[in-house]
Amino acid sequence: MLYYLLTSLIEDYSFLNIIRYLSFRSGIALITSLSIVFLFAPKIINWLKSNQKEGQPIRTDGPDWHLEMKRGTPTMGGVIILGALIISTLLWADLSNLYIWIVLYITFGFGLIGFIDDYLKILKNNHKGLSGKLKLIFQILITIIAAIWIYLISDVSLQGMLAFPFLKDTTLYLGFVIWCIFSTLVVVGSSNAVNLTDGLDGLAIVPIIIVASVFGAIAYLVGNTIFSSYLNLFYIEGSGELIVLCSSLVGAGIGFLWFNAPPASVFMGDTGSLSAGAALGIISVIIKHEIVLAIVGGLFVLEAASVIVQVLSFKLTGKRIFKMAPLHHHFEKKGWSESTIVIRFWIIAVILALIGLATLKLR
């Protein structure tokens, strides 16, 4: 909105031409979302506390200290991230860009599913909210619409194509149906993987910030003819605008970390984790870096994989591989302190992000 207002004044005030630069708008979008969080988060957290006497329901099968420390902490803090992200994006992004609307649609849709899930958990005072099957059905339906939307507005030469990192000019044509199914798996998988990671104070939000930063940079490169040609990447017209949205997510994430750092004043809940994970997933689909998402967001993959392995192992052999799943709970059971787990997982996230960035040049 401000983008249109300020660009309309460029003829009279030439210095406003800076608004046309993605680098400037991405920076100001980050500052805007960060400011929104700092301005409104304390009031929202106080309101959540007053309306959630028991706080977020905590799993009783975890370590005793975990149950004791987390009791009474309110959830649904994801509304802070979601609100700051959407407002900042609407203010500073070029709203004629359809990719912006697709990501906002996915982010809001998954955020709404998460909000309902969090609300039911509080209402029932139980860590089980919306049924897993129902959540999955809604997630799939929302994502299929977005996948079809992306396919239809993509350049014909890129429709249904899958790119491979580290391999120059290597692609696989999936076709409309398989590509839509694959894209849906990427988004739904990313969303739920982030959700599974969100189990300790600050554990999920920092990797979200890291992955959003990396994909904002990749979106900018892919949307630039010179950089995409130099790096042998698909050129996707208009995708560069997504750096503004990614920067908004980074700013909102940094602001939220202030309140989510140990000991957390609020949890993001499914409202935040499902929406942020879905946003990262759909961005990877738009810029055709789905496999790179599995590398950069490898921490989320590890957490999700630990749950899958645990379930399969128990069903097939009656034995558990891990003391508890997701993976961070396994280390809790082994006696690691919360801060040790969180910081070491952050380090892993940084290393994986650097490997993901390396795929841009190593082709």
MOHU-V867804 format. One record per residue. N is the residue number from 1. OMEGA is omega in whole degrees, 0 to 359 (* if undefined). Layout:
# MOHU-V867804
n: [N	N]
omega: [OMEGA	OMEGA]
This chain:
# MOHU-V867804
n: [1	2	3	4	5	6	7	8	9	10	11	12	13	14	15	16	17	18	19	20	21	22	23	24	25	26	27	28	29	30	31	32	33	34	35	36	37	38	39	40	41	42	43	44	45	46	47	48	49	50	51	52	53	54	55	56	57	58	59	60	61	62	63	64	65	66	67	68	69	70	71	72	73	74	75	76	77	78	79	80	81	82	83	84	85	86	87	88	89	90	91	92	93	94	95	96	97	98	99	100	101	102	103	104	105	106	107	108	109	110	111	112	113	114	115	116	117	118	119	120	121	122	123	124	125	126	127	128	129	130	131	132	133	134	135	136	137	138	139	140	141	142	143	144	145	146	147	148	149	150	151	152	153	154	155	156	157	158	159	160	161	162	163	164	165	166	167	168	169	170	171	172	173	174	175	176	177	178	179	180	181	182	183	184	185	186	187	188	189	190	191	192	193	194	195	196	197	198	199	200	201	202	203	204	205	206	207	208	209	210	211	212	213	214	215	216	217	218	219	220	221	222	223	224	225	226	227	228	229	230	231	232	233	234	235	236	237	238	239	240	241	242	243	244	245	246	247	248	249	250	251	252	253	254	255	256	257	258	259	260	261	262	263	264	265	266	267	268	269	270	271	272	273	274	275	276	277	278	279	280	281	282	283	284	285	286	287	288	289	290	291	292	293	294	295	296	297	298	299	300	301	302	303	304	305	306	307	308	309	310	311	312	313	314	315	316	317	318	319	320	321	322	323	324	325	326	327	328	329	330	331	332	333	334	335	336	337	338	339	340	341	342	343	344	345	346	347	348	349	350	351	352	353	354	355	356	357	358	359	360	361	362	363]
omega: [176	179	181	181	184	178	178	182	185	182	180	182	188	181	179	178	179	179	181	184	180	181	180	183	177	178	181	177	177	181	181	181	177	180	179	180	181	183	188	185	181	180	180	180	178	179	178	179	182	181	177	184	182	184	179	175	184	176	183	182	179	179	182	182	179	181	183	183	186	183	177	179	183	176	184	178	178	178	178	179	183	181	181	180	184	181	181	179	179	181	193	180	173	187	173	180	184	179	178	182	178	181	178	178	179	182	180	182	179	176	179	176	180	180	178	179	179	181	180	177	181	182	182	186	183	182	176	181	177	182	182	181	181	177	182	179	180	181	181	181	179	185	179	178	180	181	178	179	180	180	184	182	180	173	184	182	182	184	176	183	175	180	181	177	179	183	182	176	179	181	177	178	183	185	186	186	183	179	179	178	179	180	178	178	180	184	181	179	179	181	183	177	176	179	179	181	184	182	178	183	177	186	185	190	180	174	176	178	181	182	178	179	180	183	172	179	180	179	179	181	181	181	180	185	183	182	181	178	181	183	181	178	171	172	181	184	177	183	180	180	181	177	178	178	179	179	177	178	178	180	179	180	178	178	180	179	178	183	182	179	182	351	187	173	181	173	179	180	178	179	182	186	180	182	180	179	179	179	179	180	183	176	179	178	181	185	175	176	182	181	177	177	179	178	181	178	184	178	178	179	180	180	179	180	180	178	180	180	181	181	181	180	182	180	184	185	183	180	179	178	183	177	177	178	2	191	183	177	177	180	172	180	179	176	177	176	181	182	178	179	184	183	178	177	175	179	177	180	179	180	180	178	179	177	179	178	180	180	181	184	183	180	*]
